[in-house]
Amino acid sequence: MLYVNTQERSPLILYKKYLYKYIKKNDLRFSEQREQVLKTLHGLSNPITIEALTELINREGYPIISYTTTVRHVNFYKDIGWITVVNKVHKQYILVKTANPIT
């Protein structure tokens, strides 16, 4: 199983900086849910399913996020190269170790 040491991962602030630049450059809308997904994934060292991610976010006291919203944001991060799909059968996702600028 894939494991990422969260202490070696780029700081959350760096991910946010690149995300905000990308959103502004591409005229996308900022959402708190998108940031919640990023923040939660940033704190995880093991892959997680979308179902478990949704439950974890909702347990952490954030405003309630739906499964569909979680899927949309996970796909967004996957499309920009920040998430790796670990298991094709029961898809699990993990945030990459290094935040790279999004082009």
C-alpha positions as CSV (number, residue, x, y, z in Angstrom):
1,M,0.0,0.0,0.0
2,L,1.2,3.5,-0.8
3,Y,2.1,5.6,2.2
4,V,3.2,9.3,2.3
5,N,4.9,10.7,5.4
6,T,2.9,13.8,6.1
7,Q,5.9,15.5,7.7
8,E,7.7,15.3,4.3
9,R,4.8,16.7,2.3
10,S,4.9,20.3,1.0
11,P,3.2,22.6,3.5
12,L,-0.5,23.1,3.1
13,I,0.1,26.9,2.5
14,L,2.1,26.0,-0.6
15,Y,-0.7,23.9,-2.0
16,K,-3.2,26.7,-1.3
17,K,-0.9,29.3,-2.9
18,Y,-0.7,27.3,-6.2
19,L,-4.4,26.5,-6.0
20,Y,-5.4,30.2,-5.7
21,K,-3.2,31.2,-8.6
22,Y,-4.7,28.5,-10.7
23,I,-8.2,29.4,-9.8
24,K,-7.6,33.1,-10.6
25,K,-5.7,32.3,-13.8
26,N,-8.5,30.1,-15.1
27,D,-11.4,32.2,-13.9
28,L,-12.7,29.4,-11.7
29,R,-14.9,29.9,-8.6
30,F,-13.3,29.5,-5.2
31,S,-15.2,27.2,-2.8
32,E,-14.8,26.3,0.8
33,Q,-15.6,22.7,0.0
34,R,-12.7,22.5,-2.5
35,E,-10.4,23.8,0.3
36,Q,-11.8,21.3,2.8
37,V,-11.1,18.4,0.5
38,L,-7.5,19.6,0.1
39,K,-7.0,20.3,3.8
40,T,-8.3,16.8,4.7
41,L,-6.3,15.0,2.1
42,H,-3.2,16.9,3.2
43,G,-3.4,15.5,6.6
44,L,-3.7,11.9,5.5
45,S,-0.7,9.5,5.0
46,N,-2.7,6.6,3.5
47,P,-5.0,6.4,0.5
48,I,-8.7,6.9,1.2
49,T,-11.9,6.2,-0.7
50,I,-14.3,9.0,-1.6
51,E,-16.9,7.6,0.7
52,A,-14.5,7.6,3.7
53,L,-13.2,11.1,2.7
54,T,-16.7,12.5,2.7
55,E,-17.5,11.0,6.1
56,L,-14.2,12.3,7.5
57,I,-14.8,15.8,6.3
58,N,-18.4,15.8,7.7
59,R,-17.1,14.5,11.1
60,E,-14.5,17.2,11.4
61,G,-17.1,19.9,11.9
62,Y,-17.0,21.5,8.5
63,P,-20.2,22.5,6.8
64,I,-21.7,19.3,5.4
65,I,-20.3,18.2,2.1
66,S,-22.1,15.8,-0.2
67,Y,-20.6,12.7,-1.9
68,T,-21.1,14.3,-5.3
69,T,-19.3,17.4,-4.2
70,T,-16.4,15.3,-2.9
71,V,-16.2,13.4,-6.2
72,R,-16.1,16.7,-8.2
73,H,-13.3,18.1,-6.1
74,V,-11.3,14.9,-6.0
75,N,-11.5,14.7,-9.8
76,F,-10.4,18.4,-10.0
77,Y,-7.3,17.6,-8.0
78,K,-6.7,14.4,-10.0
79,D,-6.9,16.4,-13.2
80,I,-4.3,18.9,-12.1
81,G,-2.0,16.2,-11.0
82,W,-2.2,16.5,-7.2
83,I,-3.9,13.2,-6.5
84,T,-2.8,9.7,-7.3
85,V,-5.3,6.9,-7.8
86,V,-3.9,4.0,-5.9
87,N,-6.3,1.1,-6.5
88,K,-8.4,0.8,-9.7
89,V,-11.0,-1.7,-8.3
90,H,-11.9,0.1,-5.1
91,K,-10.6,3.5,-6.0
92,Q,-8.5,5.2,-3.3
93,Y,-6.8,8.5,-3.6
94,I,-3.8,10.2,-2.0
95,L,-2.4,13.7,-2.2
96,V,1.0,13.8,-3.9
97,K,4.0,14.5,-1.7
98,T,5.2,17.7,-3.4
99,A,3.0,20.7,-4.4
100,N,4.0,21.8,-7.9
101,P,2.7,24.9,-9.7
102,I,-0.3,24.1,-11.8
103,T,0.0,25.0,-15.5
